[in-house]
Amino acid sequence: MGIFDKGFKKTNLSFFQKLGRAITGKSKVDEEVLDALEEALLGSDMGVDTTLKLIDNIEERVERDKYVDMEELVALIRDEISLLVGEDDSPVQPFDFSHKPYVMLIVGVNGVGKTTTIGKLAARLVRDGKKVTIGAADTFRAAAVEQLCVWAQRAGADIVKQPMGADPASVAFDTVKSAVAKGSDVVLIDTAGRLHNRVDLMNELTKIRNVIRRVVPDGPHEVLLVLDGSTGQNAFVQAKEFSRATDVTALAVTKLDGSAKGGVVVGIVDTFNIPIKFIGIGEGIEDLKVFDKKEFVESLFSMADLEKE
């Protein structure tokens, strides 16, 4: 079983149920089939712009290459989505250990699974033999600090925290300073999960960046935006706001195990041109996976599920 089978089963079945009904008894890909394809893609929350781009490309190829059966159409859809997600099939490199410490700033709104993602990243890194320091810089929410403390203990990572209401930049500074002193390999810094006014957000994240650079001049090396894939179009809004507020370098998309909205992954990559590094497909500590583009597309469009329809 592929790593995405669990997470995208609902997307897969929903897509093929809609498309399968439209294509039954058809001998060619006609306007009705394309309309059903458009509905299925929108239903997976791929987004209007990305869906229309796909439909245009598919319609052009159907006309040119005369695709006529479902298997060929699915192969064509898979090809087109692969191009949107990225032509390069080389494995995603989730971390850059050429930096020590390698500093990751984790951003995202409350409720998207940001704290859990940090905990799972810490557990993965410690399991791989890395020394990890976590900074609890979301000082506006007591639960965030408490949860991070539990995750840090569970993962075997160090944690730096201050009292509630403390300056997040102060926590970030103490975290990187402690990490350097202890010889940590990786620093994971949580940030406030409030989608407050963009100017405030920008100022806060800029301040955190600046204090990090007082200790690690080229840090942070990654700004990881965590998005909840089950929220569909809300994930697009959050990606847009955080991209405007700071230089987001990578994405982690969570909660894809309980949703038929897996197409949001394609839409976000196509819209914002930001690489996805991690996918969350469950609550377990092992359920944060490094994104594999090829396996993702294959799981999203599996002919085995079509044949069951």
N, C-alpha and C positions, 0 to 999 in steps of 0.2 A: 504493500500500500504506500502510495506517495505521501509526502509530508503535507500536501495540500488537499488530499482527498477528504479528510474530515472537515476542513474549513469551508470548502467550496461545493459540498454536495448539494446544498439547497440552491445555490446559484445555478449549478449545473442542471439540476432537475427542472427548476423553474424555467430556465432558458429553453430546454429541449421540449418541455411540455407545450409551451406556446408555439414554438417553431414547428414541432412535429404535427400539431393539429392543422396548421396552415398548409403543410406540404403533402399531407396524405392524399394519395391519388394523383398527385401532380407529376407530369413528365418533364417539366422544365421550370426554371426559376423565373417566375413572372412578377408582375407588380404586386400581386397579393402576397406572394412569398416575401418580397422585399419589405412590404408594409409590416408583416408579422415579425420579420427580423428586426426592424426598427423598434417595434413595440417591446420585443424581448430584450434588446440591448438597453433601452431606456428603463425597463423594469429591473434590470440588474444595477441600475444607478451609474451607468457609464457616463452620463452627462449628455446634454443636448449637442454641444459642439462636437464632441468626440464621436457620438453616435452618427451624426450627419456626415462627418468626414469618412467614417467606416462605410456607411451606406453608399456614398458617392464612389468610393474606391471599389467596392464590391460590384456595384452596378456596372461600372466601366469594365471590370475584368470579366463579368458574366457575358457582357455584350461582345467583348473581344475574343474570349476563349471558349464561349458557348458551354459553360458549365450547365449540366442538366440534372444531375442527381444529388441526393442529400449528402452522400459521403464526400463528393467533390466540393459541394458548397461549404461544408463544415471545415474541410481542409483549407479552403480559401479564406474563411473567416479567421481560422487559426493563424494563417500566414499574415493577414493584415493586422491582427492584434499583436502579433510578435513584433512587427515593424514599429507599432506605436509604443510598446513597452521597452523596446530597445533591440537593435539588430545584433548587438554583441552578446553572444551566449556564454562568454567567459564567466566563471563564478564570481559572485559579489564578494568583495573583500570587506568584511564588516568593521574591522579595526585596522589602525595604522600604528603598529608598534615601533615604527622608526622614531617616534616621539616618546620621551619618558620624562615626566608622566604624559600619557596620552589623555587629553582633557576633553570630555564630552559634556556639552551643555544640553540638558533635556528640557524641551518646551512643549506646551500644549495646555488646553483648557482642563478644568476639573471634570472628572468622570470619564475621561477617554482611556484610562488605564496607564497613565504616565508613571505613577508610583510603582505599580506592579511591573511595568516594563523595566524600570531601573533595577528593581529587585532581581528580575530574571536575567538581565544583562550581567549583574554582579555575580550571580550564581554561576552563570556560564563561564565568565572570565576566571573566577576563583577555581572552578573545576579544571580549567585549562592551565592552571599553575600561575596565574597572575595575581599580584597583590593589588587590591582595589580599595580606594577610599571614596566614600559617598558623602556628598555635601547636602544637607537638608536645608536648602535655601528658600523653600516655600514656607516662609515663617508666618503666613497669614492663616494657615489652616492646621490646627493641632493634629488632626487625623493623619495628615500627610507626613508629619515628622514621626508620629508614633508608628505608622506603617513602615516607614523607611528603617526605623530602628529594628523592627521585627525582621524585615528582609535582610538587613545587614548581618544580624546575628545568625539568621538561618543560612546565609550564603558564606559566612566567614569573612566578611568585609569590615573595614574600619568605617566609622561614621563620625562626622563633625556636625554639631548642631549648636544652636543658641536658643535663648528663651523666645517664646511666641512674640511676634511683633518686632523682632530685631531686624536690622537692615539686611536684606538678602545679599547685597554686595559684600557686607562684612563676613557673612557666613561663607560665601564663595572664596573670599581672600584667605580666611582661616583654613578652608579645606585644601586649597592648592599648596598653601604654606606647609600644612601638616603632611600632605602627600609627598612633597619634595623631601622633607626632613626624614620621613619614614622609608623613602625609596619605593613608593608605590609605582606600579606600572600604569595604572589607569585611574582616572578621576571621573566620577559621574556626579554631576551637579543638578539637583532638582531646582525648578524655578516655580514661581507663583502661577497657579493654573487659572488665572482670571483673564478673561478677554475684555479687559478694561479699555478705556479710550486709548487709541493707537499711539498717541504721543506719550502717554504714561508708560505704556508697554515698551515702546522704543527706548525711552529714557532709562527704564529699569534694566533692560537687557544690555544696553550700551554701558551702563555703570558696572554691571557684573563683568562684562568683557574687559573693561579697562582695568579693574582690580586684578583679574586673573593674569593680565599681561604684565602686571608689576612683579609677578613671581615667575610666570612662564611666558616669556615675551611673544612666542608665536601661538599662544593658546587663545581661545579654545580651538581645538583641531577639528571638532565636529559640533554642529548644532543640529540635534536630532528632534524633529517635530513628530509627536505622537498624535495619531488621528484614530478615531473610533469609526471603523469601516461600516458598522451597522447603522450609523446615522445618515448615510447616503449623502445628500446634497449639503448637509451641515458640515461635513468633512471638507467639502470644497471651500465653503465660506471661511472655515478656520485656517485652511492652507493659505488662502488669499491674505487674510489678516496678518498671520505670522510672517509670511513672506515679505510683506510690506514693512513689518516692524523690525525684522532682523534678517541676517543672511542664513537662511535655512539651507543646510547642505545635504540632509538625508531625511528619510521618512521611516517611521514604524507605524504600520496599520494594524490595529488590534480588533478583537471581538468579531472576527470573520467566521467563527464557528457556528454562530446562531443566527445567521442572516442569509437572505437571498440577494445580497447587495454586493457581491464580489466584484462586479464590474467597476465599482468605484476606484479600485486599484488602477485600472487602465486609464480611466478618465483623469485622475489626479496626475499620473505620470505624464500623460499627453498634454494636459493644460499647463502644468507648472514646470515641467522639465527638471524635476528633482528626483533623484534616484531613490527607490525603495530599498532599504537594507534589511528590514525585519518585518515579519508577519506574525501576528498573534492569532492562534487558532484554538485557544482553550485556556482554562484557568491553571493548568498544571505548570510546574516550574520548567518542564521541557517543552512547553507549547509556544515558546517564542522561537521562531525559525528564521534562519538566514534566507532571504528571498532568492529563489531560483526561478529566473524568468521562463526558462524552457518548461520546467515542471509545472509552473503556475499556469501557463497557457494550455498545456495538455490536460491539466485537471479541470480547467474551466470548460473545456470543450472536448469531452470524451465520447467517442462513438459508442462505447459500451452502454452508456446511459441512454443514448438515443434508441438503441436496439431494444431496450426494455419498454419503450413507450408503446 
